[in-house]
Amino acid sequence: MTMHDAKFLPFALPEIGEEEIAEVVATLRSGWLTTGPRARQFEQDFSAWLGGGVESIAVNSATAGLHLALEAVGVGPGDEVITTTHTFTASAEVARYLGADIVLVDVCRDTLCIDPALVERAITPRTKAIIPVHLGGRAADMQALLAIARRYRLRVVEDAAHSLPATSGGKLIGTLDSDATIFSFYANKTITTGEGGMLVTRNSEIATRARTMRLHGISRDAFDRFIAKVPSWYYEIVAPGFKYNLTDVAAAIGIHQLKKAHAFRERRAAIAAQYDQGLAGTGLVLPPQAPPGDVHAWHLYVVQLGSQARTTRDEFVERMFAQGVGMSVHYIPLHLQPYWRDTYRLTPAMFPVSHSVYERTASLPIYTRMSDADVERVVAAVKVALR
Ligand SMILES: *Cc1c(COP(=O)(O)O)cnc(C)c1O
């Protein structure tokens, strides 16, 4: 079956409205396709939307944003960066771009996010930064992580690819006291620009450095300072930068997606509630909830087979596909991936929680274009698959 087969329910689908389409068309007609007025507007809207006096730097992927953030806080050869094994490889690979080492630690069983106690145990004199991942849109224990970072003078770069919008301690992810927070607008994320990301920080030095490195190391300051006095061909290169800028075509989509972010989340939260109700009593371990008072972005709905389950995870996923329901697994932990396993000689025994979760976990579809009937259909399929 294909994505276009009416009977198949894909694992993820973006929701693009007429506003996005009209803005893209207007951008195409405007003559300005690359980073320009719409990217600037998207950044300004994003900062205003988050509140809390942050600066936003639009980039062409969250991976690019994570790379820029680590570069801006000074991660380099000989440094260690701590992150979770239970994530996508992008959370970790960016440290390797800079010649730093990655130290993977296990997750908490209840949140599936990085375990602060294990972070503290993994700290060495070489440790430079921590990258928490808010798995599925449920915030990691940021209070504990920020306290550890303060105590050991470490930098914190949040991988918030799943968490627009989510809160921690009542504050929106993106406005906490970390050094930088990175959102993803990849096609299957909570809002999308096709490909894209946003680096958010309240530290003006990080913002300036990230802006410079985002576009070939061109010093904006120098550019802005001189532009009035010299012809516009003049610019200065102050570092060997990257090519990470977001196009105006993509930003045109983002401007309208951002306006819908809360409404999208509410729809996903309603789907999660419908799953919670429909799947109660099936023996499945349902996804971690946010603490009372906090907002869960519900990017993912991650279930685990219970100890009494009669099927394996692989069988379960196969039986869901056989019934026309797209599924995914979040994540194949990094300690099982050949590159990470072999580079750091990692074994499953080092990550007992992540490993046991991995063997029993699968993710159900959760996106705004699903109808209540679609959700019911998934619930019914789960019950058949578990028989
Ligand atoms: C999607 C994702 C990324 C990377 O996002 P891109 O915008 O595709 O670069 C990073 N971390 C996590 C946890 C993700 O899910």
The ligand as a Gaussian input file, in Angstrom:
#p B3LYP/6-31G(d) Opt

LIG

0 1
 C       13.809000      15.440000      13.876000
 C       14.795000      15.459000      14.994000
 C       16.013000      16.147000      14.906000
 C       16.519000      16.754000      13.643000
 O       15.662000      17.648000      13.061000
 P       15.962000      18.153000      11.562000
 O       15.167000      19.417000      11.458000
 O       15.473000      17.070000      10.660000
 O       17.414000      18.370000      11.446000
 C       16.820000      16.213000      16.014000
 N       16.485000      15.604000      17.154000
 C       15.350000      14.908000      17.281000
 C       15.024000      14.271000      18.590000
 C       14.482000      14.792000      16.197000
 O       13.360000      14.065000      16.302000

